Amino acid sequence: MQLFLQLNLAAPADPMTGTVGDTNWSANVTAYPKSMSPHQPATAWAGTYTMLFPPDTTALRSCRYGYGLGTIGPNGGLNI
């Protein structure tokens, strides 16, 4: 599965757009930015999340799934 995102750095308030999918299907993705501040914290999303990384099916050798943890802070920042 692949995820492609486009971000306009000249206009950071614009949404990110792109696609997610593989050779059999794809779906459009739109992500709208949300401003976080001490007066408007990201408490609804703050916490630790598990991320799953699928294997690279084009690799010459056998690969397995990988995983990691990411933490979203009250300012909306992601630490991996």
ZASE-269847 format. One record per residue: residue in three letters; x negated, y, z of N, C-alpha, C, O, CB in turn; residue number from 0. Coordinates in nm, 3 decimals. Atoms other than C-alpha are relative to their C-alpha. Glycine has a CB too. Example, Ala and Ser with C-alpha at 12.3 -4.5 7.8 and 13.67 -1.06 7.14 Angstrom:
<pts>
pt res->ALA	nu->-0.089	nv->-0.119	nw->0.000	cau->-1.230	cav->-0.450	caw->0.780	cu->-0.090	cv->0.120	cw->0.000	ou->-0.194	ov->0.118	ow->0.066	cbu->0.099	cbv->0.003	cbw->0.125	n->0
pt res->SER	nu->0.082	nv->-0.119	nw->-0.006	cau->-1.367	cav->-0.106	caw->0.714	cu->0.077	cv->0.109	cw->0.073	ou->0.026	ov->0.220	ow->0.090	cbu->-0.041	cbv->0.046	cbw->-0.142	n->1
</pts>
This chain:
<pts>
pt res->MET	nu->-0.085	nv->-0.116	nw->0.000	cau->0.000	cav->0.000	caw->0.000	cu->-0.090	cv->0.124	cw->0.000	ou->-0.195	ov->0.125	ow->0.063	cbu->0.097	cbv->-0.001	cbw->0.122	n->0
pt res->GLN	nu->0.077	nv->-0.123	nw->0.008	cau->-0.125	cav->0.349	caw->-0.078	cu->0.089	cv->0.119	cw->0.031	ou->0.208	ov->0.118	ow->0.001	cbu->-0.064	cbv->0.016	cbw->-0.139	n->1
pt res->LEU	nu->-0.068	nv->-0.125	nw->-0.031	cau->-0.028	cav->0.694	caw->0.044	cu->-0.079	cv->0.112	cw->-0.064	ou->-0.199	ov->0.126	ow->-0.040	cbu->0.015	cbv->0.021	cbw->0.154	n->2
pt res->PHE	nu->0.061	nv->-0.116	nw->0.063	cau->-0.101	cav->1.002	caw->-0.164	cu->0.075	cv->0.124	cw->0.047	ou->0.197	ov->0.133	ow->0.031	cbu->0.002	cbv->-0.013	cbw->-0.155	n->3
pt res->LEU	nu->-0.061	nv->-0.124	nw->-0.047	cau->-0.037	cav->1.347	caw->-0.014	cu->-0.068	cv->0.118	cw->-0.065	ou->-0.188	ov->0.116	ow->-0.091	cbu->-0.007	cbv->0.011	cbw->0.153	n->4
pt res->GLN	nu->0.053	nv->-0.125	nw->0.055	cau->-0.079	cav->1.693	caw->-0.161	cu->0.033	cv->0.111	cw->0.098	ou->0.147	ov->0.126	ow->0.142	cbu->0.061	cbv->0.030	cbw->-0.143	n->5
pt res->LEU	nu->-0.015	nv->-0.108	nw->-0.096	cau->-0.133	cav->1.991	caw->0.067	cu->-0.050	cv->0.129	cw->-0.063	ou->-0.160	ov->0.132	ow->-0.117	cbu->-0.076	cbv->-0.030	cbw->0.132	n->6
pt res->ASN	nu->0.039	nv->-0.129	nw->0.054	cau->-0.141	cav->2.354	caw->-0.044	cu->-0.065	cv->0.081	cw->0.112	ou->0.004	ov->0.140	ow->0.194	cbu->0.123	cbv->0.075	cbw->-0.060	n->7
pt res->LEU	nu->0.071	nv->-0.071	nw->-0.107	cau->-0.410	cav->2.509	caw->0.178	cu->0.018	cv->0.151	cw->-0.009	ou->0.002	ov->0.221	ow->0.090	cbu->-0.148	cbv->-0.034	cbw->-0.005	n->8
pt res->ALA	nu->-0.024	nv->-0.144	nw->0.015	cau->-0.334	cav->2.854	caw->0.036	cu->0.134	cv->0.041	cw->0.060	ou->0.154	ov->0.158	ow->0.094	cbu->-0.005	cbv->0.039	cbw->-0.148	n->9
pt res->ALA	nu->-0.132	nv->-0.027	nw->-0.059	cau->0.022	cav->2.826	caw->0.169	cu->0.032	cv->-0.112	cw->0.098	ou->0.113	ov->-0.200	ow->0.067	cbu->0.112	cbv->0.011	cbw->-0.112	n->10
pt res->PRO	nu->-0.016	nv->0.111	nw->-0.094	cau->0.008	cav->2.604	caw->0.482	cu->0.143	cv->-0.020	cw->0.049	ou->0.173	ov->-0.125	ow->0.106	cbu->-0.089	cbv->0.020	cbw->0.117	n->11
pt res->ALA	nu->-0.140	nv->0.017	nw->-0.041	cau->0.380	cav->2.664	caw->0.552	cu->0.078	cv->-0.083	cw->-0.101	ou->0.189	ov->-0.128	ow->-0.072	cbu->0.066	cbv->0.136	cbw->0.019	n->12
pt res->ASP	nu->-0.066	nv->0.084	nw->0.101	cau->0.468	cav->2.476	caw->0.230	cu->-0.005	cv->-0.146	cw->0.043	ou->-0.098	ov->-0.187	ow->0.113	cbu->-0.067	cbv->0.018	cbw->-0.138	n->13
pt res->PRO	nu->0.001	nv->0.143	nw->-0.038	cau->0.561	cav->2.108	caw->0.271	cu->-0.108	cv->-0.077	cw->-0.074	ou->-0.150	ov->-0.040	ow->-0.183	cbu->0.137	cbv->-0.063	cbw->-0.028	n->14
pt res->MET	nu->0.086	nv->0.095	nw->0.069	cau->0.321	cav->1.826	caw->0.191	cu->0.090	cv->-0.090	cw->-0.082	ou->0.198	ov->-0.128	ow->-0.037	cbu->-0.088	cbv->-0.084	cbw->0.102	n->15
pt res->THR	nu->-0.077	nv->0.089	nw->0.085	cau->0.445	cav->1.613	caw->-0.095	cu->-0.091	cv->-0.112	cw->-0.048	ou->-0.213	ov->-0.099	ow->-0.047	cbu->0.062	cbv->0.076	cbw->-0.120	n->16
pt res->GLY	nu->0.079	nv->0.110	nw->0.051	cau->0.334	cav->1.282	caw->-0.236	cu->0.083	cv->-0.124	cw->-0.021	ou->0.205	ov->-0.118	ow->-0.033	cbu->-0.114	cbv->-0.030	cbw->0.092	n->17
pt res->THR	nu->-0.066	nv->0.129	nw->0.019	cau->0.414	cav->0.914	caw->-0.279	cu->-0.063	cv->-0.104	cw->0.091	ou->-0.178	ov->-0.090	ow->0.133	cbu->-0.009	cbv->-0.045	cbw->-0.147	n->18
pt res->VAL	nu->0.048	nv->0.117	nw->-0.073	cau->0.380	cav->0.590	caw->-0.085	cu->0.051	cv->-0.122	cw->-0.075	ou->0.163	ov->-0.122	ow->-0.125	cbu->0.047	cbv->0.001	cbw->0.151	n->19
pt res->GLY	nu->-0.045	nv->0.120	nw->0.069	cau->0.393	cav->0.243	caw->-0.236	cu->-0.114	cv->-0.089	cw->-0.043	ou->-0.228	ov->-0.073	ow->0.002	cbu->0.081	cbv->0.037	cbw->-0.119	n->20
pt res->ASP	nu->0.099	nv->0.090	nw->0.057	cau->0.213	cav->-0.030	caw->-0.423	cu->0.034	cv->-0.021	cw->-0.147	ou->0.104	ov->0.061	ow->-0.206	cbu->-0.004	cbv->-0.135	cbw->0.077	n->21
pt res->THR	nu->-0.025	nv->0.022	nw->0.143	cau->0.224	cav->-0.182	caw->-0.772	cu->0.144	cv->-0.038	cw->-0.030	ou->0.186	ov->-0.030	ow->-0.145	cbu->-0.091	cbv->-0.108	cbw->-0.051	n->22
pt res->ASN	nu->-0.138	nv->0.044	nw->0.022	cau->0.584	cav->-0.305	caw->-0.722	cu->0.104	cv->0.107	cw->0.029	ou->0.215	ov->0.100	ow->-0.024	cbu->0.027	cbv->-0.119	cbw->0.084	n->23
pt res->TRP	nu->-0.098	nv->-0.103	nw->-0.037	cau->0.754	cav->0.003	caw->-0.573	cu->-0.072	cv->0.126	cw->0.045	ou->-0.190	ov->0.122	ow->0.081	cbu->0.096	cbv->-0.051	cbw->0.110	n->24
pt res->SER	nu->0.054	nv->-0.124	nw->-0.056	cau->0.699	cav->0.362	caw->-0.473	cu->0.116	cv->0.087	cw->0.047	ou->0.229	ov->0.073	ow->0.001	cbu->-0.087	cbv->0.076	cbw->-0.106	n->25
pt res->ALA	nu->-0.100	nv->-0.092	nw->-0.053	cau->0.885	cav->0.630	caw->-0.281	cu->-0.063	cv->0.137	cw->0.016	ou->-0.181	ov->0.148	ow->0.050	cbu->0.056	cbv->-0.051	cbw->0.135	n->26
pt res->ASN	nu->0.048	nv->-0.136	nw->-0.020	cau->0.851	cav->1.006	caw->-0.271	cu->-0.005	cv->0.032	cw->0.148	ou->0.078	ov->-0.016	ow->0.226	cbu->0.089	cbv->0.101	cbw->-0.074	n->27
pt res->VAL	nu->0.017	nv->-0.041	nw->-0.139	cau->0.732	cav->1.160	caw->0.055	cu->-0.005	cv->0.152	cw->0.005	ou->-0.074	ov->0.216	ow->-0.075	cbu->-0.130	cbv->-0.062	cbw->0.063	n->28
pt res->THR	nu->0.007	nv->-0.144	nw->-0.026	cau->0.794	cav->1.513	caw->0.179	cu->-0.013	cv->0.019	cw->0.150	ou->0.069	ov->-0.033	ow->0.227	cbu->0.126	cbv->0.077	cbw->-0.056	n->29
pt res->ALA	nu->0.023	nv->-0.025	nw->-0.142	cau->0.656	cav->1.630	caw->0.513	cu->-0.003	cv->0.151	cw->0.022	ou->-0.083	ov->0.222	ow->-0.038	cbu->-0.134	cbv->-0.067	cbw->0.049	n->30
pt res->TYR	nu->-0.008	nv->-0.143	nw->-0.029	cau->0.748	cav->1.970	caw->0.650	cu->-0.083	cv->0.033	cw->0.124	ou->-0.071	ov->-0.034	ow->0.226	cbu->0.146	cbv->0.043	cbw->0.021	n->31
pt res->PRO	nu->0.082	nv->-0.037	nw->-0.116	cau->0.499	cav->2.142	caw->0.882	cu->0.086	cv->0.058	cw->0.112	ou->0.187	ov->0.124	ow->0.087	cbu->-0.109	cbv->0.100	cbw->-0.040	n->32
pt res->LYS	nu->-0.068	nv->-0.055	nw->-0.117	cau->0.611	cav->2.231	caw->1.231	cu->-0.105	cv->0.070	cw->0.084	ou->-0.206	ov->0.011	ow->0.121	cbu->0.073	cbv->-0.113	cbw->0.082	n->33
pt res->SER	nu->0.094	nv->-0.077	nw->-0.082	cau->0.436	cav->2.503	caw->1.428	cu->0.017	cv->-0.036	cw->0.146	ou->0.129	ov->-0.043	ow->0.197	cbu->0.020	cbv->0.150	cbw->-0.021	n->34
pt res->MET	nu->-0.001	nv->0.028	nw->-0.142	cau->0.343	cav->2.416	caw->1.783	cu->-0.077	cv->0.111	cw->0.071	ou->-0.173	ov->0.166	ow->0.018	cbu->-0.062	cbv->-0.141	cbw->0.031	n->35
pt res->SER	nu->0.066	nv->-0.104	nw->-0.079	cau->0.244	cav->2.663	caw->2.052	cu->0.031	cv->-0.027	cw->0.146	ou->0.113	ov->-0.114	ow->0.177	cbu->0.048	cbv->0.143	cbw->-0.043	n->36
pt res->PRO	nu->-0.034	nv->0.018	nw->-0.142	cau->0.244	cav->2.690	caw->2.432	cu->0.147	cv->0.028	cw->0.029	ou->0.203	ov->-0.027	ow->0.123	cbu->-0.086	cbv->0.091	cbw->0.085	n->37
pt res->HIS	nu->-0.141	nv->-0.031	nw->-0.020	cau->0.595	cav->2.835	caw->2.400	cu->0.092	cv->-0.100	cw->-0.071	ou->0.211	ov->-0.107	ow->-0.041	cbu->0.029	cbv->0.140	cbw->-0.049	n->38
pt res->GLN	nu->-0.076	nv->0.100	nw->0.075	cau->0.707	cav->2.559	caw->2.161	cu->-0.086	cv->-0.127	cw->-0.013	ou->-0.133	ov->-0.158	ow->-0.123	cbu->0.043	cbv->0.054	cbw->-0.142	n->39
pt res->PRO	nu->0.090	nv->0.115	nw->0.003	cau->0.510	cav->2.244	caw->2.255	cu->0.059	cv->-0.119	cw->-0.076	ou->0.179	ov->-0.125	ow->-0.104	cbu->-0.034	cbv->-0.042	cbw->0.140	n->40
pt res->ALA	nu->-0.039	nv->0.121	nw->0.074	cau->0.521	cav->1.910	caw->2.072	cu->0.035	cv->-0.112	cw->0.097	ou->0.000	ov->-0.228	ow->0.072	cbu->-0.113	cbv->-0.045	cbw->-0.094	n->41
pt res->THR	nu->-0.026	nv->0.102	nw->-0.103	cau->0.649	cav->1.728	caw->2.380	cu->0.084	cv->-0.116	cw->-0.051	ou->0.071	ov->-0.227	ow->0.000	cbu->0.070	cbv->0.063	cbw->0.117	n->42
pt res->ALA	nu->-0.082	nv->0.110	nw->0.053	cau->0.900	cav->1.524	caw->2.177	cu->-0.086	cv->-0.104	cw->-0.072	ou->-0.045	ov->-0.220	ow->-0.083	cbu->0.106	cbv->0.056	cbw->-0.096	n->43
pt res->TRP	nu->0.086	nv->0.092	nw->0.075	cau->0.611	cav->1.366	caw->1.980	cu->-0.129	cv->-0.032	cw->0.074	ou->-0.203	ov->-0.122	ow->0.031	cbu->-0.033	cbv->0.059	cbw->-0.135	n->44
pt res->ALA	nu->0.125	nv->0.023	nw->-0.072	cau->0.328	cav->1.380	caw->2.234	cu->-0.004	cv->-0.141	cw->0.055	ou->0.096	ov->-0.193	ow->0.104	cbu->-0.016	cbv->0.102	cbw->0.115	n->45
pt res->GLY	nu->0.017	nv->0.136	nw->-0.051	cau->0.191	cav->1.041	caw->2.330	cu->-0.103	cv->-0.076	cw->-0.081	ou->-0.166	ov->-0.020	ow->-0.170	cbu->0.133	cbv->-0.075	cbw->0.000	n->46
pt res->THR	nu->0.096	nv->0.086	nw->0.068	cau->-0.024	cav->0.752	caw->2.211	cu->0.077	cv->-0.096	cw->-0.091	ou->0.176	ov->-0.157	ow->-0.050	cbu->-0.088	cbv->-0.078	cbw->0.102	n->47
pt res->TYR	nu->-0.065	nv->0.084	nw->0.101	cau->0.069	cav->0.559	caw->1.897	cu->-0.100	cv->-0.099	cw->-0.056	ou->-0.219	ov->-0.070	ow->-0.067	cbu->0.060	cbv->0.086	cbw->-0.113	n->48
pt res->THR	nu->0.082	nv->0.101	nw->0.066	cau->-0.064	cav->0.240	caw->1.739	cu->0.015	cv->0.016	cw->-0.150	ou->0.127	ov->0.027	ow->-0.202	cbu->0.040	cbv->-0.143	cbw->0.046	n->49
pt res->MET	nu->0.000	nv->-0.010	nw->0.146	cau->-0.161	cav->0.266	caw->1.372	cu->-0.049	cv->-0.132	cw->-0.058	ou->-0.145	ov->-0.191	ow->-0.007	cbu->-0.089	cbv->0.119	cbw->-0.050	n->50
pt res->LEU	nu->0.037	nv->0.125	nw->0.065	cau->-0.182	cav->-0.038	caw->1.145	cu->-0.058	cv->0.032	cw->-0.138	ou->0.003	ov->0.104	ow->-0.216	cbu->0.123	cbv->-0.096	cbw->-0.012	n->51
pt res->PHE	nu->0.067	nv->-0.021	nw->0.128	cau->-0.424	cav->-0.041	caw->0.851	cu->0.001	cv->-0.131	cw->-0.076	ou->-0.062	ov->-0.228	ow->-0.033	cbu->-0.146	cbv->0.053	cbw->0.020	n->52
pt res->PRO	nu->-0.007	nv->0.125	nw->0.075	cau->-0.346	cav->-0.303	caw->0.585	cu->-0.134	cv->-0.033	cw->-0.066	ou->-0.216	ov->0.056	ow->-0.087	cbu->0.109	cbv->0.008	cbw->-0.107	n->53
pt res->PRO	nu->0.126	nv->0.038	nw->0.064	cau->-0.629	cav->-0.502	caw->0.423	cu->-0.009	cv->0.053	cw->-0.142	ou->0.093	ov->0.080	ow->-0.207	cbu->-0.016	cbv->-0.152	cbw->0.001	n->54
pt res->ASP	nu->0.024	nv->-0.041	nw->0.138	cau->-0.783	cav->-0.395	caw->0.096	cu->0.010	cv->-0.124	cw->-0.088	ou->-0.079	ov->-0.209	ow->-0.086	cbu->-0.140	cbv->0.070	cbw->-0.016	n->55
pt res->THR	nu->-0.023	nv->0.120	nw->0.082	cau->-0.643	cav->-0.648	caw->-0.150	cu->-0.092	cv->-0.005	cw->-0.122	ou->-0.097	ov->-0.107	ow->-0.191	cbu->0.144	cbv->-0.005	cbw->-0.046	n->56
pt res->THR	nu->0.092	nv->0.001	nw->0.115	cau->-0.898	cav->-0.544	caw->-0.414	cu->-0.142	cv->-0.037	cw->0.041	ou->-0.231	ov->-0.044	ow->-0.044	cbu->0.000	cbv->0.138	cbw->-0.067	n->57
pt res->ALA	nu->0.134	nv->0.034	nw->-0.048	cau->-1.198	cav->-0.640	caw->-0.196	cu->-0.041	cv->-0.137	cw->-0.051	ou->0.042	ov->-0.225	ow->-0.072	cbu->-0.005	cbv->0.004	cbw->0.154	n->58
pt res->LEU	nu->0.051	nv->0.128	nw->0.049	cau->-1.420	cav->-0.922	caw->-0.315	cu->0.004	cv->-0.107	cw->0.107	ou->0.009	ov->-0.226	ow->0.076	cbu->-0.142	cbv->0.017	cbw->-0.050	n->59
pt res->ARG	nu->-0.006	nv->0.098	nw->-0.108	cau->-1.413	cav->-1.087	caw->0.026	cu->0.130	cv->0.016	cw->0.077	ou->0.199	ov->0.118	ow->0.064	cbu->-0.122	cbv->0.014	cbw->0.094	n->60
pt res->SER	nu->-0.124	nv->-0.001	nw->-0.077	cau->-1.126	cav->-1.168	caw->0.257	cu->-0.003	cv->0.111	cw->0.106	ou->-0.102	ov->0.125	ow->0.179	cbu->0.023	cbv->-0.137	cbw->0.067	n->61
pt res->CYS	nu->-0.011	nv->-0.106	nw->-0.100	cau->-1.012	cav->-0.875	caw->0.470	cu->0.122	cv->-0.025	cw->0.086	ou->0.215	ov->-0.095	ow->0.045	cbu->0.008	cbv->0.141	cbw->-0.068	n->62
pt res->ARG	nu->-0.114	nv->0.013	nw->-0.090	cau->-0.776	cav->-0.857	caw->0.764	cu->0.054	cv->0.138	cw->0.034	ou->-0.007	ov->0.240	ow->0.002	cbu->-0.039	cbv->-0.077	cbw->0.128	n->63
pt res->TYR	nu->-0.058	nv->-0.125	nw->-0.044	cau->-0.549	cav->-0.595	caw->0.906	cu->-0.087	cv->0.062	cw->0.109	ou->-0.150	ov->-0.009	ow->0.187	cbu->0.144	cbv->-0.022	cbw->0.052	n->64
pt res->GLY	nu->0.068	nv->-0.072	nw->-0.106	cau->-0.706	cav->-0.329	caw->1.124	cu->0.102	cv->0.082	cw->0.076	ou->0.214	ov->0.103	ow->0.029	cbu->-0.112	cbv->0.090	cbw->-0.057	n->65
pt res->TYR	nu->-0.091	nv->-0.083	nw->-0.077	cau->-0.551	cav->-0.117	caw->1.393	cu->-0.080	cv->0.103	cw->0.078	ou->-0.201	ov->0.090	ow->0.094	cbu->0.087	cbv->-0.087	cbw->0.095	n->66
pt res->GLY	nu->0.063	nv->-0.105	nw->-0.079	cau->-0.626	cav->0.191	caw->1.596	cu->0.105	cv->0.073	cw->0.080	ou->0.225	ov->0.055	ow->0.060	cbu->-0.076	cbv->0.098	cbw->-0.090	n->67
pt res->LEU	nu->-0.088	nv->-0.082	nw->-0.082	cau->-0.479	cav->0.428	caw->1.848	cu->-0.018	cv->0.146	cw->-0.036	ou->-0.130	ov->0.192	ow->-0.060	cbu->-0.027	cbv->-0.023	cbw->0.150	n->68
pt res->GLY	nu->0.003	nv->-0.144	nw->0.024	cau->-0.391	cav->0.790	caw->1.785	cu->0.082	cv->0.068	cw->0.108	ou->0.187	ov->0.018	ow->0.148	cbu->0.054	cbv->0.035	cbw->-0.141	n->69
pt res->THR	nu->-0.071	nv->-0.074	nw->-0.103	cau->-0.286	cav->1.045	caw->2.043	cu->0.041	cv->0.136	cw->-0.052	ou->-0.043	ov->0.211	ow->-0.103	cbu->-0.087	cbv->0.014	cbw->0.126	n->70
pt res->ILE	nu->-0.051	nv->-0.132	nw->0.037	cau->-0.066	cav->1.345	caw->1.966	cu->0.011	cv->0.081	cw->0.129	ou->0.079	ov->0.041	ow->0.223	cbu->0.139	cbv->-0.009	cbw->-0.075	n->71
pt res->GLY	nu->-0.002	nv->-0.088	nw->-0.117	cau->-0.121	cav->1.628	caw->2.213	cu->0.116	cv->0.098	cw->-0.004	ou->0.186	ov->0.106	ow->-0.105	cbu->-0.131	cbv->0.076	cbw->0.010	n->72
pt res->PRO	nu->-0.111	nv->-0.095	nw->-0.004	cau->0.128	cav->1.894	caw->2.321	cu->-0.011	cv->0.114	cw->-0.101	ou->0.087	ov->0.182	ow->-0.129	cbu->0.012	cbv->0.057	cbw->0.137	n->73
pt res->ASN	nu->0.018	nv->-0.103	nw->0.102	cau->-0.022	cav->2.132	caw->2.064	cu->0.027	cv->-0.053	cw->-0.141	ou->0.017	ov->0.021	ow->-0.238	cbu->-0.140	cbv->0.058	cbw->0.007	n->74
pt res->GLY	nu->-0.028	nv->0.060	nw->0.129	cau->0.066	cav->1.888	caw->1.782	cu->-0.121	cv->-0.059	cw->-0.068	ou->-0.108	ov->-0.118	ow->-0.175	cbu->0.061	cbv->0.100	cbw->-0.089	n->75
pt res->GLY	nu->0.122	nv->0.054	nw->0.058	cau->-0.296	cav->1.788	caw->1.717	cu->-0.009	cv->-0.150	cw->0.016	ou->0.039	ov->-0.205	ow->0.115	cbu->-0.120	cbv->0.065	cbw->0.062	n->76
pt res->LEU	nu->0.017	nv->0.146	nw->-0.003	cau->-0.383	cav->1.425	caw->1.638	cu->-0.144	cv->-0.032	cw->0.025	ou->-0.232	ov->0.018	ow->-0.045	cbu->0.048	cbv->-0.064	cbw->-0.132	n->77
pt res->ASN	nu->0.134	nv->0.051	nw->-0.028	cau->-0.688	cav->1.258	caw->1.791	cu->0.000	cv->-0.150	cw->-0.025	ou->0.085	ov->-0.222	ow->0.026	cbu->-0.044	cbv->0.032	cbw->0.146	n->78
pt res->ILE	nu->0.008	nv->0.142	nw->0.033	cau->-0.794	cav->0.920	caw->1.654	cu->-0.122	cv->-0.059	cw->0.067	ou->-0.149	ov->-0.178	ow->0.052	cbu->-0.005	cbv->-0.023	cbw->-0.153	n->79
</pts>
